[in-house]
Amino acid sequence: MLETQIYDAEAGTKIFYDKVDQIALIWISIWSTLHNKEKDIVTILAEYGPQNWKTLSDKTQISNKILVKYLHALKNKGIINHTNTIYNIEDHILSSWLKNKKQTQGYYPP
């Protein structure tokens, strides 16, 4: 963004999403270390918003024991949070990056 340029909300939003890869660099490196099942959980939360346990279990088709393992790992990494039985993506930059990739490329990052 140019310091002397005045941007409206639409232009500012476009520039943000054009640069989100640079802003989300730390999340991109963390994303590459996640297990595919962890990525499945996060992409479900990105796609559908906050979810309860049953919905995550149904959508991922992961056994309860394995789901607990991955949810715990994602919470420890600061990727998701758990409040009042609802799981959600903790970081708005990560969520924005994932949604932008889906919108611009048609799929979530592998």
C-alpha positions as CSV (number, residue, x, y, z in Angstrom):
1,M,0.0,0.0,0.0
2,L,1.2,3.5,-0.8
3,E,1.5,5.8,2.1
4,T,0.2,8.8,0.1
5,Q,-2.7,6.8,-1.4
6,I,-6.2,6.9,0.1
7,Y,-8.0,3.6,-0.1
8,D,-11.7,2.8,0.3
9,A,-12.8,-0.4,2.1
10,E,-13.1,-2.4,-1.1
11,A,-9.6,-1.5,-2.3
12,G,-8.1,-2.1,1.1
13,T,-9.8,-5.5,1.3
14,K,-8.5,-6.5,-2.1
15,I,-4.9,-5.5,-1.3
16,F,-5.2,-7.4,2.0
17,Y,-6.2,-10.6,0.2
18,D,-3.6,-10.1,-2.6
19,K,-1.0,-9.9,0.2
20,V,-2.4,-12.5,2.6
21,D,0.2,-15.1,1.7
22,Q,3.0,-12.7,2.8
23,I,1.0,-11.8,6.0
24,A,0.3,-15.5,6.7
25,L,3.8,-16.8,6.2
26,I,4.1,-18.3,9.6
27,W,0.7,-20.1,9.2
28,I,1.8,-21.4,5.8
29,S,4.8,-23.0,7.3
30,I,2.7,-24.4,10.2
31,W,0.1,-25.7,7.7
32,S,2.7,-27.7,5.9
33,T,3.5,-29.6,9.1
34,L,-0.1,-30.6,9.9
35,H,-1.3,-34.2,9.4
36,N,-4.0,-34.5,6.7
37,K,-6.7,-35.2,9.4
38,E,-5.7,-32.0,11.2
39,K,-6.1,-30.1,7.9
40,D,-9.5,-31.7,7.4
41,I,-10.7,-30.5,10.8
42,V,-9.4,-26.9,10.1
43,T,-10.8,-26.8,6.6
44,I,-14.2,-27.9,8.0
45,L,-14.1,-25.0,10.5
46,A,-13.0,-22.6,7.7
47,E,-15.8,-23.8,5.5
48,Y,-18.7,-24.1,7.9
49,G,-17.6,-21.9,10.8
50,P,-17.7,-22.9,14.5
51,Q,-18.8,-26.5,15.1
52,N,-19.6,-28.7,18.0
53,W,-18.0,-32.1,18.7
54,K,-20.8,-34.2,17.0
55,T,-20.7,-32.2,13.8
56,L,-16.9,-32.4,13.6
57,S,-17.1,-36.1,14.2
58,D,-19.8,-36.6,11.6
59,K,-18.0,-34.4,9.0
60,T,-14.5,-35.8,9.5
61,Q,-15.6,-39.4,10.0
62,I,-12.8,-39.8,12.4
63,S,-13.2,-42.1,15.5
64,N,-13.7,-40.3,18.8
65,K,-10.3,-41.4,20.1
66,I,-8.4,-40.1,17.0
67,L,-10.6,-36.9,16.9
68,V,-9.6,-36.1,20.5
69,K,-5.9,-36.6,19.6
70,Y,-6.1,-34.2,16.7
71,L,-8.2,-31.6,18.4
72,H,-5.8,-31.6,21.3
73,A,-2.8,-31.1,19.0
74,L,-4.6,-28.3,17.1
75,K,-5.4,-26.5,20.4
76,N,-1.8,-26.9,21.6
77,K,-0.6,-25.3,18.4
78,G,-2.9,-22.3,18.8
79,I,-4.8,-23.2,15.7
80,I,-8.2,-23.8,17.2
81,N,-10.0,-22.9,20.4
82,H,-12.8,-24.6,22.3
83,T,-15.4,-22.5,24.1
84,N,-18.7,-23.8,25.5
85,T,-18.6,-27.0,23.5
86,I,-17.8,-25.2,20.2
87,Y,-14.6,-25.5,18.2
88,N,-13.4,-22.6,16.1
89,I,-10.3,-21.4,14.3
90,E,-8.3,-19.3,16.7
91,D,-6.5,-17.0,14.3
92,H,-8.3,-14.7,11.9
93,I,-5.3,-14.5,9.6
94,L,-5.2,-18.2,9.2
95,S,-9.0,-18.3,8.6
96,S,-8.8,-15.5,6.0
97,W,-5.8,-17.2,4.2
98,L,-7.7,-20.5,4.0
99,K,-10.9,-18.9,2.7
100,N,-9.0,-16.9,0.2
101,K,-7.2,-19.9,-1.2
102,K,-10.5,-21.8,-1.5
103,Q,-12.1,-18.8,-3.3
104,T,-9.2,-18.1,-5.6
105,Q,-7.9,-21.6,-6.3
106,G,-11.1,-23.6,-5.8
107,Y,-9.6,-25.8,-3.1
108,Y,-7.8,-25.5,0.3
109,P,-4.1,-25.8,0.3
110,P,-2.8,-29.4,0.4
